[in-house]
Amino acid sequence: MDLIASTDVAADNILDYSVTPAAQSYVIGEHIVRIPRCRVLAVACLSDVRPPEYPFPQVPSAPWHYSVAAHSFVGFRHGGTGVWEYPTASRAEHDDCKAVSFRVYVGQGWAAVNGLVFQTGLVPPQYGRVTLEDYRLVFDAITGAIHFTLAVSRTEDAGEPDLDPDEYALAAAREVAPEGVQLRVRPLDRPLSAGRHFRVDAASGAVVEVVQREPKTR
């Protein structure tokens, strides 16, 4: 068994100030790593979990039904059929894989995951450099709240790209976004800075950082 790739992914549920309760759904961050077709073991490890720094504007405390929770999961793309398989586990194996997915689900606050991909069996050492290919945000067209982020990377000896990042990201976001939300996809040149809060300006489409305001004192 040999380590062939490692990566990371983060997600931030900064809450939606325009609705009550503020936390309406999980936010998902996903990083897909394309690899040469092989048998693999994938491990997703939560590396950091941070609660929101209350009070926020109009959000003095955490909504009662949402805890500061985060979960990590792995997924595999079958080397022959191209079908994605998502076991509900943070550690799993696959016999014929050409891409590995690492997901982090965040209920409130911010969380990060480290992902490791091992080729199993008798293999020569071949750890490869991981290069970013695509990055996408899926956001609420009305409020600008980000529901899903997707990074797609490849190792040096991976095959030709055959994944539509826009279509994939939009389909994944619809799984967790509240019903009726108008979702839009936006490409970026690089991932958002980890541990900071962002949303999309609905009018301009620009990604803006959300800075916590100090509570007013009387």
Secondary structure, DSSP 8 states (H G I E B T S, - for coil): -EEEEEEEEEEEE---TTSSSS--S-EEEEEEEEEEEEEEEEEEEEEEEE---S-BTTB-S--TT--S-EEEEEEEEETTT--EE--SSSEEEEEEEEEEEEEEEESSEEEEEEEEEEE-SS--------EEEEEEEEEETTT--EEEEEEEEE-TT-------HHHHHHHHHHTTS-TT--EEEEE-SS---TTS-EEE-TTT--EEE---------
